[in-house]
Amino acid sequence: MKLELYQIDAFTDKIFGGNPACVVPLDNWLPNDILQKITKENAVAETAFFVDKGEKIHLRWFTPEIEMDLCGHATLATAHCLKTILNYKNDKLIFETLSGDLTVIAQNDFYYLDFPSRMPVESSLPENISKSLNIQPKEVLKSRDYVLLYDSEEDIKNLSINRQFFDEINLDPGGVIVTAKGINCDFVSRFFTPQASILEDPVTGSAHCSLIPFWANRLHKNELTALQISERIGKLNCINKENRVIISGQARTYSKGNLWIE
């Protein structure tokens, strides 16, 4: 069986920036083990598979290890693929997902993702995560992911993870967000996943479901700019709503091709 395969850099306006995602259109769903094998072979943080059902598009996201409940950059990549490569006519895309119906609006080279808000609450840090950090956070919160608050952007840049301790814990499907106020933006972050083949995710849209309400509350503003300061750098524009967040960014197509499965 021959399938189309697109690789797209999300949350960036430049190739080799942002977060790469693979997008695979399907006519019908393949067995989960095949989807997982394709994702592992692609060797990027997430592969998105979708089936166009007409009014809605059924969308699923896989890491090389597991199926995810929510993924921002692969959703943006899928919308970009549909609009710029597959000639999808509507500027409003409705994705049917494990996190409910997600709407994406395509407008002027930007994609606006309407995602659930996940305000983190005060928590304690597991010892193996604490031992893995070269700099300790000043606050610990949690939603799906742990949210670790630091004093400065410099702390976020200088943070390193000792995988010997970090990989002792499984947060399936969550990860660890580290964040601080930004110098040239409202806030910065990085994202790490224990026991994953890719330790640091370059740009994590779903993490901003927690970061946006948190920083909106701390900074007393509902429109924010964010940078995920991984090596590849991701730019996100954010709007906080009552129980939703709007995350917007750009994307660029890196490659178009095919894959074959027996």
C-alpha positions as CSV (number, residue, x, y, z in Angstrom):
1,M,0.0,0.0,0.0
2,K,1.3,3.4,-1.0
3,L,0.6,6.4,1.2
4,E,1.3,10.1,0.9
5,L,3.7,11.6,3.5
6,Y,4.4,15.3,4.2
7,Q,6.9,16.7,6.7
8,I,6.0,20.2,7.9
9,D,7.8,22.6,10.3
10,A,5.2,24.1,12.7
11,F,5.2,27.3,14.7
12,T,7.9,28.9,12.5
13,D,8.1,30.9,9.4
14,K,11.5,29.3,8.4
15,I,12.4,25.8,7.3
16,F,14.5,24.0,10.0
17,G,12.7,26.1,12.7
18,G,9.8,25.2,14.9
19,N,8.8,21.6,15.4
20,P,8.8,19.1,12.6
21,A,5.7,16.9,12.2
22,C,4.8,14.2,9.6
23,V,1.3,14.2,8.2
24,V,-0.2,11.1,6.6
25,P,-3.7,11.4,4.9
26,L,-5.7,8.1,5.0
27,D,-8.9,7.0,3.2
28,N,-9.7,4.6,6.1
29,W,-8.0,3.8,9.4
30,L,-5.2,1.3,9.5
31,P,-4.6,-0.9,12.5
32,N,-3.0,0.9,15.5
33,D,0.2,-1.2,15.3
34,I,0.8,-0.1,11.7
35,L,0.2,3.6,12.6
36,Q,2.7,3.2,15.5
37,K,5.3,1.5,13.2
38,I,5.0,4.3,10.6
39,T,5.4,6.9,13.4
40,K,8.5,5.2,14.8
41,E,10.0,5.0,11.3
42,N,9.4,8.7,10.7
43,A,11.5,9.5,13.8
44,V,10.0,12.9,14.5
45,A,8.2,13.9,17.7
46,E,4.7,13.4,16.3
47,T,3.0,12.0,13.2
48,A,-0.5,13.1,12.5
49,F,-2.9,10.8,10.6
50,F,-6.3,12.0,9.4
51,V,-9.4,10.8,7.5
52,D,-11.5,13.5,5.9
53,K,-15.1,12.7,6.8
54,G,-16.6,15.7,5.0
55,E,-17.8,18.2,7.6
56,K,-15.2,17.0,10.1
57,I,-11.7,15.6,9.8
58,H,-10.9,12.7,12.1
59,L,-7.4,13.4,13.4
60,R,-5.0,11.3,15.6
61,W,-1.5,12.0,16.8
62,F,1.3,9.5,17.6
63,T,4.7,9.8,19.1
64,P,7.2,7.0,18.3
65,E,6.0,5.4,21.6
66,I,2.3,6.1,22.1
67,E,-0.9,7.7,20.8
68,M,-1.3,11.2,22.3
69,D,-4.5,12.8,23.7
70,L,-3.6,16.3,22.2
71,C,-0.9,17.8,20.0
72,G,-0.7,21.4,18.9
73,H,2.2,21.4,16.4
74,A,0.9,18.3,14.5
75,T,-2.6,19.8,14.3
76,L,-1.1,23.0,12.9
77,A,1.0,21.0,10.4
78,T,-2.1,19.0,9.4
79,A,-4.1,22.3,8.8
80,H,-1.1,23.6,6.7
81,C,-1.0,20.4,4.7
82,L,-4.7,20.5,4.0
83,K,-4.7,24.2,3.0
84,T,-1.5,24.6,1.0
85,I,-0.9,21.1,-0.5
86,L,-4.3,19.3,-0.6
87,N,-6.4,22.4,-1.6
88,Y,-8.9,22.1,1.2
89,K,-11.4,24.8,0.4
90,N,-12.7,26.0,3.8
91,D,-10.6,28.3,6.0
92,K,-12.3,26.8,9.0
93,L,-11.2,23.2,9.7
94,I,-12.9,21.1,12.4
95,F,-10.9,18.2,13.7
96,E,-12.5,15.3,15.6
97,T,-10.0,14.2,18.2
98,L,-9.5,12.4,21.5
99,S,-9.7,16.0,23.1
100,G,-13.1,16.7,21.4
101,D,-13.7,18.8,18.3
102,L,-10.9,21.2,17.7
103,T,-11.3,24.2,15.3
104,V,-8.5,25.7,13.3
105,I,-8.9,28.9,11.3
106,A,-6.5,29.6,8.5
107,Q,-6.0,33.3,7.8
108,N,-3.2,35.3,6.2
109,D,-0.5,32.6,6.5
110,F,-1.4,32.0,10.2
111,Y,-3.3,29.1,11.8
112,Y,-5.4,29.8,14.9
113,L,-5.9,26.7,17.0
114,D,-8.9,26.7,19.4
115,F,-7.8,24.3,22.2
116,P,-9.0,23.4,25.7
117,S,-7.6,25.4,28.7
118,R,-5.8,23.3,31.3
119,M,-5.0,25.6,34.2
120,P,-2.3,23.9,36.4
121,V,-2.7,23.7,40.1
122,E,-0.1,23.6,42.9
123,S,1.6,20.3,43.2
124,S,4.7,18.5,44.5
125,L,7.6,17.3,42.4
126,P,8.5,13.6,42.3
127,E,11.9,13.0,43.7
128,N,13.3,11.4,40.5
129,I,12.3,14.5,38.5
130,S,13.8,16.8,41.1
131,K,17.1,14.8,41.1
132,S,17.2,15.1,37.3
133,L,17.2,18.9,37.3
134,N,20.5,20.9,37.5
135,I,18.4,24.0,38.7
136,Q,15.4,23.6,41.0
137,P,12.1,25.4,40.3
138,K,10.7,28.0,42.6
139,E,7.1,26.7,42.1
140,V,5.7,23.4,41.0
141,L,2.2,23.0,39.4
142,K,0.5,20.3,37.4
143,S,-2.3,19.7,34.9
144,R,-1.6,17.0,32.3
145,D,2.0,18.1,32.5
146,Y,4.1,19.2,35.4
147,V,4.7,23.0,35.1
148,L,7.9,24.2,36.8
149,L,8.3,27.9,37.3
150,Y,11.7,29.5,37.3
151,D,13.1,32.9,38.1
152,S,14.5,33.9,34.7
153,E,14.7,33.1,31.0
154,E,18.4,32.4,31.7
155,D,17.5,29.6,34.0
156,I,15.3,28.0,31.3
157,K,18.2,28.3,28.8
158,N,20.7,26.8,31.2
159,L,18.5,23.9,32.4
160,S,19.7,20.4,31.7
161,I,18.2,17.0,32.4
162,N,19.9,14.0,33.8
163,R,18.1,11.2,32.0
164,Q,19.4,8.5,34.5
165,F,16.9,9.9,37.0
166,F,14.4,11.5,34.6
167,D,13.6,8.3,32.8
168,E,12.7,6.5,36.1
169,I,9.2,8.0,35.8
170,N,6.5,7.5,33.2
171,L,4.1,10.4,32.8
172,D,2.1,8.8,29.9
173,P,0.9,10.9,28.2
174,G,2.4,13.9,30.0
175,G,5.7,15.7,30.3
176,V,7.6,18.4,32.1
177,I,7.2,22.1,31.2
178,V,9.8,24.6,32.5
179,T,8.8,28.2,32.2
180,A,9.7,31.8,33.2
181,K,8.9,35.4,32.2
182,G,10.5,36.3,28.9
183,I,12.9,39.1,28.0
184,N,11.5,39.8,24.5
185,C,8.2,38.1,25.0
186,D,5.7,37.5,27.8
187,F,7.0,34.0,28.7
188,V,9.4,31.3,27.6
189,S,9.3,27.6,28.0
190,R,10.9,24.2,27.2
191,F,9.3,20.8,27.3
192,F,10.7,17.4,28.2
193,T,9.2,13.9,28.1
194,P,10.6,11.1,30.2
195,Q,11.2,7.7,28.6
196,A,10.7,9.2,25.1
197,S,13.1,8.7,22.2
198,I,13.1,12.5,21.8
199,L,13.8,14.0,25.2
200,E,13.1,17.7,24.4
201,D,10.2,18.6,22.2
202,P,11.1,21.7,20.1
203,V,7.7,23.4,20.3
204,T,4.8,22.0,22.2
205,G,1.3,23.5,21.4
206,S,-0.5,21.3,24.0
207,A,1.8,22.6,26.8
208,H,0.4,26.1,26.1
209,C,-3.0,24.9,27.1
210,S,-1.6,25.2,30.6
211,L,1.0,27.9,30.1
212,I,-1.5,30.4,28.6
213,P,-4.0,30.5,31.5
214,F,-1.2,30.4,34.0
215,W,0.7,33.4,32.6
216,A,-2.5,35.2,31.8
217,N,-3.4,35.1,35.5
218,R,0.2,36.0,36.6
219,L,0.6,38.8,34.1
220,H,-3.0,40.1,34.2
221,K,-3.4,40.0,30.4
222,N,-5.2,37.8,28.0
223,E,-3.1,38.3,24.9
224,L,0.4,37.0,25.2
225,T,3.4,36.2,23.0
226,A,5.5,33.2,23.8
227,L,8.8,31.6,22.7
228,Q,9.7,28.0,23.2
229,I,13.5,28.3,23.5
230,S,14.6,24.9,22.3
231,E,17.4,24.8,19.8
232,R,14.9,25.2,16.9
233,I,12.9,28.0,18.6
234,G,9.1,28.2,18.3
235,K,7.0,31.4,18.1
236,L,3.4,31.3,19.5
237,N,0.8,34.0,19.8
238,C,-1.7,33.2,22.6
239,I,-5.1,34.3,23.7
240,N,-6.6,33.3,27.0
241,K,-10.4,32.7,27.1
242,E,-12.6,31.4,29.9
243,N,-12.2,27.7,29.2
244,R,-10.4,27.7,25.9
245,V,-7.1,29.0,24.6
246,I,-6.2,30.3,21.1
247,I,-2.7,29.4,19.9
248,S,-1.6,30.8,16.6
249,G,1.5,30.3,14.5
250,Q,2.9,29.7,11.0
251,A,4.2,26.6,9.2
252,R,6.4,25.7,6.3
253,T,6.5,22.5,4.2
254,Y,9.8,20.7,4.3
255,S,9.2,17.6,2.2
256,K,6.5,15.8,0.2
257,G,6.8,12.1,-0.6
258,N,5.4,8.6,-0.2
259,L,5.7,5.6,2.1
260,W,4.9,2.0,1.4
261,I,3.5,-0.6,3.8
262,E,3.1,-4.3,3.1
